[in-house]
Amino acid sequence: MKLSKLRLISGAVLLACACMAQAEIRLSDPLPLATEVTVGKLPNGLTYYIKKNARPAQKVELRLVVKAGSILEDDDQQGLAHFTEHMAFNGSTHFKRNELISYLQSIGVKFGADLNAYTSFDETVYVLPIPTNKKGNLEKGFLVLEDWAHGLKFNPADINSERGIVLEEARLGKGASDRMNKVLYPKLLNGSRYAERMPIGKESVLKTFKPEAIKRFYKDWYRPDLMAVVVVGDVEPKQAEAMIRQHFGKLKNPAKPRPRLYAEVPQRSQTEALVITDKEAPDDTVFIRYPIRAAQEPVTIADYRRQMIENLYGQMLSARMQELTQQANPPFIQGGSSMGKLVRGYESFSAYALLGKGGVQPAVDALVQEDERARRFGFSQDELDRARKNMLRNYERAYSERDKSDSAGFVAEYSRNFLEQEAIPGIANELLYAQELLPQVTLQEINETVAKVIPDQQKKLVVFMGAEPKAGASVPTQQQLLDAVAQAEQQKIEPRTEKVLASKLMDGPPAGGSIVAEKLNSAIGVTELTLGNGVRVLLKPTDFKNDQVLMGSTRFGGQSLFGDADIYNARYASAVVGSMGLKDLAPLDLQKVLAGKTVNVGASLGELSEGFGGSASSADVEAMLQLVYLYFHDVRKDAGLYQSFIGKQQDLAKNSMAQPEAVFYDAIQHAMFGDNPRVDGVPRVADFDKVGLDRSLEIFRQRFSSARDMTFIFTGSFELDKIKPLVASYLGTLPVADVPHAYRDVGMRPVTGVVKKDIYMGSEPKSTISITFNGDVAYSDEQKLTLQALGEVLNLKVIEVLREKMSMIYGGGFETSMGQHPYGHYSVALNLPTGPENVDKVIAAAFAEINKMKADGPSVADLEKVKLNWITRQQKSLRENNYWMNQLMGSVTQGRDPAHILRYEQRVRAITPQAVKLAAQRYLDMHNYVQVVLYPERTNVASK
């Protein structure tokens, strides 16, 4: 129900919605429950939510939501709420250890990507999507949920095996952020119990706890009165309700249940400051937390109206803060102020800034003074009108897409209702409230609310978090932080002035465009147009969404056409242009002119090609085409905004190499490609000294002054008869001067032979292994698919052996790619985070699995798991505009018949274990790979 989480959708339905509700809206009325969801409670207290939803077809989303998280742990259980979640996959009444994952993989459910769970402070949520194409799948899915609810076994041997996996997960979270947060949270949460109960827990407990401790947690808190079952998807509600009663009606609550209490967050008693530094911190930030207050979820329509007002002024304040970053010397890289949730039941107003070269004082000045300007002088009518247009448009689109929304969005909404009492009146009611109530919200009411909400010199926590100072630099002291805020609060504040802008992008469509040829690919429903200027257009109208139109375009060329000396100008040309705007409109001015419209367009100059990407609602396709037209005719030169862009990028880059992960990534790229100037490594400050305003703009104009040989693609909810005249007018009149329209092979190739490199950086005991196999290949779609299958079956072995059997990793695995441009090439990359002491064991185990695959190939069962998951996913993808956009774009760049999309299942089913075995022998050459290992600094590893 919250606006930030509304599913995006369209709006040609205003008249229909206006007819829905002639009854007067009474603000005192309670918010209703959406009619499309069935909410009930079993006699044992278990709550359930059921909704029939057809998207995606033949699939049901199941959730077990438990109001039990780390906040409920006893001292000897710290980390066991999360450990319990892990044990849900390690033996239960109906599934032995590892049987559950194997079974679900066999019906097309992928571990991690589909099957998952999470644990937070106050809840644990289990995620189980079930394909319903086979009888019995759904029944088995409910059996899984039932086992999670009351059938976990907690076998001591399985617990001990899982310890290593959980400790590896904890290891992954270690680093600068974790170290700094351990200092921050006790102050941020005012000494609340939340700061003492981080979900990952304490390593000392995880290593030594007795099985009785985790069993006690499960017995105390996994009980029906603290549970909800959510069922959304392609299922009849009565059938789902019967299955819920069958599987969960038997659950019993303890005779003497422990009270489920929620931790309190005390009020701050004094203003104070905190300075936290770490040598691996990637950036510097300042944060101001004002007094905490109880959060209220809407109960009545009046509450809902209050929430809309909060969203309106939040949107306006955010726009003002964003505008501050558009100066030649902005006060911060990015920043903002808002009322936001802290933990369950609490919220507070806070201000945040990512610091630039100016440091703390200009950022604090801007945050404090902009908040005070809004508090004292309020907003303008123009600002309110824009915010209101944007908000109403979101509601309209959400209503329009109500029957085309994925089930996963609904289960998330219903889970929040159970956990946080977020109201679920349904989008039909919400649109009605917006249509009726938004026009009644006056500027005076907004400004009076803002004056009360934005704090005025109240008790606060001021925090600086950043990198340890380098030679000649310093960080603020606690007193200097407090002085900076006090100084900002004393500055004189003037009212804001609103710049007058044009009301539209263009006066109308350009004249002269035409369509000279048209043909239909009936197999896939794609119409191909040739315009009078030679531009090619592919149109794929769909009914997948009711109010979504995607646009893409491509042409070969890109950065490859420019020499090494120009690589930075070429690499950042489109970003520089995007930072300056179009015509006489800066980027934020464009947002204002387009208020109430749903449209975005961006240009991209890639390594081998250039083009556009964009999206719009059905009603805003013309605005999208106007933006494309302006990119060809009227890009803007603004020295101030250019300097702002360069300065922000340099500020972001200044500490990038302080992070072990960044150094590791950079080392991989250079180990693979040497010191080639075109290696796209981690950006350095000096890189941006090589990006000139005039040259980058010149490069952009060279490539985007002509649409010659460019192909545009549109997919989504449009009518051919309506879009064709627009395409002819805006794209058919684009200039088509002769420009190069083929890429240049710059000769960058990976090294050959075996290359090994160790990197020592980072203070935490954590390592990451990267092993990459590269080589030349005669590209074919079949070989690419077989290589992908090889990566996926190897990932099953990574989970089965390295994770579940050896307990030496939490995540990681193989990724594969194959391309034909600028030459036929392939890559198989293995990434495995682990402990430094286990590096050699993990590499040996991974190579052992590779050698087994080369010798024996995959089992039929493993390959079938991969194929079924792919086929299941593609059946869903065939009903998604983005999938068709990507496939049609690929058909253009690879010069193939786009109808090959329809043969995907046939091609997948044709993959054999023998083909995968041969692929392993061909692509996993043990005499040709790059191995880079990250070790912590100053750590002696025995094998080294």
N, C-alpha and C positions, 0 to 999 in steps of 0.2 A: 504494500500500500504506500510505502514511503516514495516520494517523488524521485529520489535518486535511484530507486530500484525499479521504476516502472519499465516495463518492456516497451521498447521503442516501436511506434507504429503510425498509422495515417489518419487523415481526417476528413474525407468527403462525406462524413456521416452526421454532420451537425444537425441537419433538419430531422433526421430520423431520431436522433437522441433527444432533441427538444420535445418531440412528441411523446417521449416515454413518460414524462412526469409532469402532469398537470397539477398534482397535489402540492400544496404549499410546503416548503421546507421549514421545519421548526428547529431552531438551533438547540433547543433543549432535548430533542429526541435522541435516544441512543443510536449509535451507528449500527446498522443492520448487519447480519451475516449474509454473505453472498449466496444467492440461491443455487448457484451451480456447484457448490461444495457441500458434501454431507459431513457434518461434524457430530460425533457421538461419544459416549463414554460407556465402557463396560461396567458391570457391577463391581469389579475389583478396582475400578478407578482409572484403568487405561483409557486414554483418549485416542480417537482415530479421526482421520480426515480422508475423504474419498472424492475424487473427481474423475469423471470420464473425459479423456482428452485424446484427440486423434493424431497429435503431432508429437513425436514421430509415430508412424503407424507400426503396429505389431510390436509394441514395446510398452512396458510399465515401469515407472520409477517407484521404487520402494525405499522408505526410510524408516529406521528405528531411531527415534529421538529420545534421549535420556537426560533428564535434568540432574546430571551428575558429572562434575568435572573436578579439576584439581583443587578447587576451593574446599571440597569436602574431605580431603585427605587428612588422616591423623599424622602425627609426626613421623611414625615409622612407615608411612605410605606415600611419601613425597615422590611423585612420578608414577604411582600405580594406577591412577585413573587412565592415564595414557597407555600404560603397560597392559591394562585390561583390554583396551581397544585392540592392541596387537594380539593378545591371546584369543580374540574372537576368530582369528584365522588359523588357530593352532590346536584344534581339537575340541569337539563338542559332542553332544549326545548322538547326533546322526552323521558326523563327519570327523574322521581321524585327521591328525596333523597333515597338512598339505593336500588332503583330499578335496577340501572346499574350493581352493584356488584352481586345482586341476579340473574339477567338475565345471566350474563356471567358465573357465577358458574353453572347455569343450562345447559350450553352447554359444560361444562368441563374445563372452564378457571378459575384457582384458583387465588384469590386475594393475591397479594404479590409475590407468586412464579411465576405466569404467567403475570397477569395484574399488571402494575406498572407504575411509572413515577419518574423522578428526576429533580431537579432544581439546577443549578450551577450559577456561576457569570454571564455567557454570554448566557446561553440557558436553555430552559425547553424542556424535551423530554418525550413524552407519549408512552408507550409500550403496544401494544395490539396484542397478538397472537390469531388467529381465526381458529378453526377447520372448515374445509370445507366439512365434511362428510354429512352435512345436507343442503339442499337448503335453502337459505335465511340467513344463518349465515354471509356470507361475506357482503351482502348488509347491514345487521344490524351493522356489524363492521364499515363500512364506515359511517353509520349514527352516530355512537359513535364518530368517529374522527371529523365529521362535527360539532357535538354539542360542542366538546372540542374547536374547532377553533373559533366558533362565537355564541354559544348558551348557555353559562353558565348563571344561573339565579341569583346567589348571594342573595338568600332569607335571610333577616336579622336573622331569627330564626336559619337557617342552619349555618350561619356564627358563631353565638354565640355558637352553639353546637360544631362546629369544633375547636373553640379556645382551648378548653381543650385538644383535641387530639394533636394539633400542639404544645401546651405548654408541653405536655408530651414527644413529640419527642425532643423538645429542652432540656428537663430535662435529657433525655438519654445521650445527648452529653456532659453533664457537667462532670467535673473531672479535673485531673491534666493536661492532654493534652490541653483541652480547655482553662484553665487558662493561661498556658504557651504560647499558640499560640496567645492569645490576646495581649501579650507583644511582641511576635516575629513578627507578620505579618506587623505592621506598619514599622518596620525597614527593614524587608525582602523585602517589596514591595516599599521601598524608599518613603513612604508617599503617595503612590497612592490611588486613590479612592477605589481600590479593598479591601484594609484593612478596609474600613469603611462600606463595604456592604457584610458581610458574609451572605450566603444564608438563614441561619436559622433566621436571623433578630434580633430585639431587643424585649425583653419581654414586655417592657413598651408599645411598639407599638402594639404588638400582642394582648395584653389585652384590649386595648382601642380604636383601630382604628374604624372609622366610615365606614359603607358599601360603601360610596361614594369614599373612598380612593382606595379600591380594584377594584371597578368598573372602576375607572379612569385608573388604571394600565392596566386592561384588554382591555379597549377601545383604549388606546394609543399604545399598543405593540402587541396585538394579532390581526395581520392584515396580509393579504395574501402576501404582499411583503417581510415579515419577516418569512414566513413559508415554510416548505417542507413536502410533504407526501411521505413516502417511502413504497413501496409494493414489497415484495419478497416472493415467495413461489409457491405453487401448483395452479397457476392461469394463464390464458392466458393474455399476455400483453395488447392486444386490449380491452379485457373486463375490465381490471384494469384501463386503461386510460379513458375509457368511464365513469366508476364509479367516477373517480377523477373529470372529467369535470362536471358530474351531481351534485356532492355534493359540490364542491369547486369553480366552475366557478361563482357562485352567490355571493361569498364573495366580499366585497368592501373595499377599503382603505379609511381612513379619508380624508376629503377634504383638510385639512391642517395637514399632518402627522408630528409628532415630529421627528426630525432627529435622526437616530440610530447611535450614536457615540460610539466609543470604548475608554475606559479609557487608558490614557498614564501612563507608568511607568518611572519616572524620572531617570536619571543617578545618580549614587552615587558620592557625591562630596568629600568624605574623607573616609579614613580607620577608622573603629571603631569596638568596641567589645561590646558584650552583654552577660550578665550572668543572667540566669533565673533558679530559683530553686523552687521546690515544694515538700512538705513532702510526697506526694503520687506518685511522679514520679517513674516509674518502672525501669529506667536505666539512665545512664549518656551518653550524646552524645556531640560531637563537630562537628561544621559545618562551612565551609568556602564558602561564596558566593562571586564570582568574578563579574566584571562588567556585567551588563545586556545589551543585544543587540537585535535588531529586528530579529525575526525569519523569515526565508524564506521557504515557501513550494515550492517544485520543480515545475517548469513550463515547462522547456525544458529538453531534454534528458541529456544535460550537468549538469543541476541541479540534476537530478536523480543520475548521476554518482558521483557528489559531496556528495550526501547523502550516497551512498554506501561506499565512503571513510570514512565518519564520523562513519559509523557503524563498519567498519573494525578496525579503531584505537580504537574505544570505546570497542570493544570486547577484543582487546589485552591489553588495560590498565586495564580492569576489571579482566582479568586473572592474571595480575601481582599483583594487590591488593589482590586478593583471595589467592595467593601464600604466601603473608606475614602472613596470619593467620595460616599457617601450620608450624609455628615455635614452639619450646617448650615454649617460652615466647613471644607470639605474641604481636605486638604493639597495637592491638585492637581486639575486638571480631569479628567484621566485618566492612568493610569499602569500599569506592570506590570513584572514580572521574569520572565525565562525563559532557558532554554538554546536558542540559535538558530543557524542556519547563517549564516556570514559570507560565505565564497566556497567554491568547490568544495574539499571535503576538510578544511574547518576550521569550527569552531564555538566559541562562547564564551557564558558567562553574562553577561547584561547587564540593567540596570534603566533605565527610561525614565519620564519624567513630562512632561506638558503643564502648564505652570505657571499657577497662578491668582494672585489678588491678593496672597497671602502670599509669593510669590516662591520663592527657591531653598531656604532653610533648612527650612521645613516639608515641602517635597517630598522633599528628601534625607533628612530624619529618617524620614519614612514609608517610603521605599523601603528604606533600609539597615536600619531597625529591623524592618520586617515580614519581610525576608529573614532577618535574624538570629533573629527569633522562630521562624520555621519551622526554621531550621538547629539551633537550640538545643533547642526544645521539641517540634518535629514537628507533625503534624496530629492531629486527633481521629478516632475511629472513625466518627462521623457524617459527617465530611467525606469520608472514604475511601469509605463506603458510597454516598454520593451520586455521587461521581466514578465509581465502579465501575458503578453503575446507568446513568449517562449513556453511558459508554463501551460497555457491552454493548449498549445500545439502538441505538447507531450501527452496530455490527457487524450486529445483527439486521436493521435496515432495509436496510443495504447488501446483505446476502444476499438479502433478499426482492425487491429491485429488480434482481437480477443480469441478468435477461432483459429489463429495461425501461430500461436505461441507454444513453445516447447514445454513439455511436462516438467522439466527440471526447474523452470522458473516458478511454477506453481508450488512444487514441493518445498522450495526454499521459503516462499511466502508463508505457507501453512506451518512450517517449522518455526518461523519467527513468531507466529501467533501463539504457538504452544509455549515457547521459551520466554518470550518477552511481552506477550499480550498485544502484539501489533494487530490493529484492527484489520479485518478483511471484508469490507463491504462490497467488494466486487467493482470492476472497472466501469460497469454501467452506472452504478450509483456515484462513483467518484467523478466521472465525467459530468454527471448532472450537477453535483455540488460545485464543480469548477465553473460550469456555465452560469449557474445561478449566483454563486457567492463571489467569484473573482471580480466581476464588474462592480460589486458593492464595496470592495476594499478601497478606501480613499487614501490619498497621499498623507493627509493629516493623521489617519490611524496608523499607517506605516511608520511615520516619523515619531509619533508618540510611543509606539512599541519599541522602536530602536533606542530611543532615549532612556528607556527603562532597562533594556537588555544589555546594551554595551556598557561594560563596567566603567566607573568613574573613580580612578585612583583608589581602588579597593585592594585588599590584601592579595598578594600574588606570589607566584614562584617564577623567577626569571632564570632561565637555563642557557648556558653556552655549552655546546658540544662540538668538538672539532679535533683537528690534528695537533699533535705536540708541536710547539713553535720551532721553526728552523732558525739557524744562526741569523741574528739581526732582527728577528721577528718576535712577537709576544702575543699572548692571549690575555683577555681581560681578567682582572681579579673579580671576586664576588662583589666587592664594594664598587668597582668600576661599572659592573653590570647594573647595580641598583642606581648609581648616579646617572647612567645613561637613560634609564627609564624616567627617573625624576626630572632630568633635563628636558626630555621629550614632552613630559606632561605640562611643563611650564611654557612651552613655546606658544606664540600667538597663532591662532588658527583662523584662516579666512574661508568663506564659503567657496564651494567649487563652482566653476563656470562650465557650462555645457556647450561644446562646439556644435555649430549648425552643420548638418550633413545633408547630402542629397538623399532623396527618398527612394531611389532605385539605381541599379547598376547601369542600365542602358535605356535609352528612350524606346527602343523597339528592335525587332530582328533586322539584321542587314538584308538588303535586297540582292537578288541575282543568283542565289544558290539553286541548284537543281539536282534531280536524281536522273541519271542517264541509263542505269541498268538495275534490274532487280531480279533475284532468283531465290527460290525457296528450297532449303534442304529439309524435305518433309520428314525424313527419318528422325530428326532431332528438333524440328520446329524452329529452325533458325532461318531468318530472312537476311540475305546479303544484298546490300546496296552498293552501287558505285555512284559517287557524286560527280557533278560536273567538273570539279577540279581534280578528280582522280582519287580522292580519299575514299577508302573502303570502310563500310560500316556493317557490323553483324548485330542483328536484333533478335533477342531470345525473350519474347514475352512469356511470363509465367504467372501461376496463381499460388506460388509458394508463400508469398507474403501479400498482404492487401495494400501495403503502402511503402514499398521499398523498390528503388531503382538503383542498380549499381552500374558504374561506367568505368571502363578501362581503355587504355590505348597503348600501342607499342610500335616501335620501329627500331631496327638495328642502328648502331652508331655508338652513342654514349661516350663515356670517358675515354674509350679506346682510341678515339680520333685525335686526342690531344697528347702532346709529348710529356715526357717525364717531368720536365720543368714546370708544366702546367697542372700536374696531377691534383694538387690541393685546391687550386681554383676550380677545376672541373668537379672534384669530389664534393665540394660544398656549394657549388653554383646554385642548385635548386633550393638549398636551405637559405642561402643569402637572399635570393629573390623572394622566397616565402616569408622572410622576416620583414620585408619592406612593404608588401601589399601591392595593390593594383590601382591604376588610374591615379587619382589624388587621395586614395583611401589607404590608410595604414591598416594592418591586420585587424585591430580592434574596431576601427571605423567600419570595416567590412562586416564585422559581426553585428554592429548596430544597424547598418542598412538592411541586413538580412534577418533582422529580428522577426520572429514568428514563422520563419521558413526553416525547413530541415534540409540543409544542403552543405556539402563540403567538397572541395576539389584541391588536389595537390599535384604539382609537377615533379617528376623524378628523372635525374640524369644518372643512370646506372653505369656499371662497368662496360656493358656491351650494347645497351639499348637505352632509349628514353621513352617517356610517355606520361600519361596522366592516370590518376586513380580518383574516383569520386563516388558519392552516393547522394541520393535525394529522395524525398517523398514524391509520390506521383504528381502532386500539384506543383512541385518545385523543379521539375526537369529543365524548364527553360532557364531558370536561374543557374543551374549547374552548367548548361551549355554557354551561358553568358560568361561565366567565370573562365571556361576554357578559351573562349574567343578573346577575352581580355589578356590572357597569358600570352597569346600570339601577338597582340597589338599594343598592349599598354601596361607592360610591367613597370614598376615604379623604382626610381632611384632616390634613396634617402640616406644621406651620409650619417645622420644621427642614429637611425635604426640599424644600419650596417655596423656602426661602431658598438652599438648595444649588443648585437649578435656576437661579434668577435670577442668583446669583453666577457660576455657570459660564458662562451665556450672555453676561453682561456681560464676563467675562474673554475669551471668544472674540471678542467684537465690538470690543474696545478697539483692536486694530491692523488691523481689517479694511480700513479705508480707506487703509492704507499700501500696499496692493497695487494696481498699475495696473489689473489685470483687474477688481478689485472696483469701482474708481472708474468704469471704462468701462461695466460692467454697470449701475451705478446711473445713469450719465448717459443710457444708452439708455432706461431705464424712465421717467425724468423728461422726456426729450425727447419721448417718445411720449405721456405722460399728464399732463405738467405737474406741478404741486405737489399733485395730488389726494391727500388724506390716506390713501387706500386703496392707493396705489402700494406694491407689495411690493418695495422696493429692498433694498439691503444693510443688514442690521441694525446699529443704533447702540447704544451703551451706554445712552443715554437712553431708547430704546424700552422697555427692560425696567423702567424706573422706572414705566411706565404699566401694568404688568401686576400687578394686585392678587390676592392669594390668594382673598379672599372673593368678589370680583366674577368672576374667571375660573371659580371653582368654581360660582358661581351660574349663569353662562352655560352651562357644560357641563351642569348638572343641568336647566336649562330645555329643552335640546334632547335630552337622553338620559334624561329622566324618563318618557318616553312613546315607545312603538314605533308609534304611530298612523301609518298609511300607509307603513310601512317594508317594503321587500322584501328578503328574505334569499335568497342564492344559494349552493348547494353543488355543487361538481364534484369528482369523484375516485372513489377505490376504497371505496365503501360500498354496502351492500345496502339497498334501499328499505324492506324490512320491518323492518330493525333501526334505521334512522335516523329513520323517521317517529315512533315513540313518543318518542324523545328530543327531536325538534323540537317535538312537541306539548307535552311537559312543560315545556321550558325557554323556548321562544319563544312558545308559546301561552298562557303565564301572565304574559307581560310586561305592564306597565301600558300602557294606551292612552288616557290622558286627552287631551282635545282640545288640540292644540297646532298652531300654523301649520305647514302642510306644503307651502308653495309659496315659492319664492325671491322676493326683492324686487330689482327692477332699480334699482341705486343710481346709474345714469346715467353710469358711467365710460366714456368713449369716447376713442379715440386722436385726436391732432390731425389736421387736414386740411391739404392743400397740401404744399409741399416745405419740409422743415425740415432744416437742416444744422448740425452742431455738431462742433467739433474739441476733443479733450481732450489736454492735454499732461502726461504723467506717466510716470515710469519712466526709469531711467538707461541701459537697453539700447537699441540701435538696432533697435527692432521696432515695428511698427504692426499694428493690426487694424481692418478695415473692417466696419461693420455697416450694412446697408441693408434697411429693412423697409417693405413695402407692406401697408397695412391698409385695410379698408373694410367696408361693409355688403354683405350678400348674402342672397338668398332661398335658404336652406339646402336641399340635397338630397344624398342619399348619392352620386348619380352625379356631381354637381358636385364633391363632396369628393374622390372618387376621381380625377377628371380633373385637379383641382388638384395632387394628389399626383403624378400622372404628369408634369405640367408640371415640378414640382420635380426629379423624377428624371432626365428627359431633359436638363434644364439642367445637372444635376450631371455627366452624361457629358461635356458640353461644357466644364465647369470643369476636369475632368481632362485632356481632350484638348487644350484650348487654353491655359488659364492655367497648368496644371502642365507638361504634356509639351512643348508647343510654345514657350511663352514662358519656362518655368522660373522663374516669379515667385512661386509658392506651393508649399507642400508638401501642405497639406490645406485643408479648408473646403468651403463649398458652400451650397446652398439647403435650407431646411426650410419645410414648408407646414403650415398647419392651417386647419380650418374648423369652426365650431360653430354651434349654434342657440340656445344659452342664454348670457346673458339676452336676446340678440337675435342675428339671423343675422349672422355676421361671419367674415372670413377674414384670414389673415396669410401673407405670403411673406417670409421672413427670409433674407438672404444674409450670411454671415460668412466673411471672407477675411483670414487673417493674412499679412502680407508685410513687406517692408522699407519704411521711411519714404520712401526715394527712389523707390519704385515705386508708391506709393498711386494717383496719378492714372492711371498706365498700367493698373493692375489694374482700377480703376473703369471706365475707358473700355472695356477689353476685355470686362468683364462686361456693361456696357450694350449693347455691340455684339452680344453673343450673345443678349441679351434682345430686341433689335430684330430680329435675324434670325428668332428664334422667332415673333415677332409677324407678321413678313412672310411667312415660308415654312412655319412649323410644323416639327415634328421630321421627320427621315427615318423611313421605315417601319422600317428596320433598327434605329435607336436605340429607337424605341417598342417594337419587338418584344423587344429586350433587357430593357427594364424590365418588360414584361408577363410574360415567361417567368420572370424572377427572382421576381416577386410570386407567380406561380402555384406555382412550386417551393417557395417558403417557406410558402405557405398549406397545401400538401399535408402538410408537416411539422407546421405549427401545429394542424391538425385533429386531431392525436394528442397534444395537450398540454392539460392541465387549465387552465393559466393563460390560454391563448387563449380557451377557452370561457367562463371566468369574465369576461374583459374583454368578450367579445361579448355575453354575456347581460346584463351590467351596462349596456352601451350600449343594448341593446334596451329596458331598463327606463327609462333616462333620456330616450331619444329616442322612446319610445312606438311602437316598431315590432315587427313579427313577427320573433322571433328566428330563424325559419327562413330569413331572408334570408342567413344565413351560408352556406348551401348554394348560393347563386346567385353567390358571389363570383367564381368563374372566368368565368362567363357575363358578368358586369358588366365584368370586366377586359378580356376579349376584345372587348367592344363599343366600347372607347375607340378613337377614330380620330385620325389626325394632324390632321384638320380641327378636331376637338373640342379638342385640345390647343392648336392655334393660336388658336382663339377664346378659350380660357381665358387665354392669354398676353395677348391684347388686352384682355380684361376685367379681369384681376387685376393686371397689371403696368403700372399707370398712372404714366407718367413725370411727371405733374403732382401726384402724391400719394404721397410716401414720406418716410421719416425716415432721414437719413444721419448716422451718428456715426463719427468716425475717431479712433483713439487714436494719438498720436504720442509719442515720447520727450520728456521735458522739456528745455527750453533747446536745442531742435534747430530750426534754420531749414530749412524745406523750400522748395526753389526756387519751386515753383508757388504757394506761399502768400505 
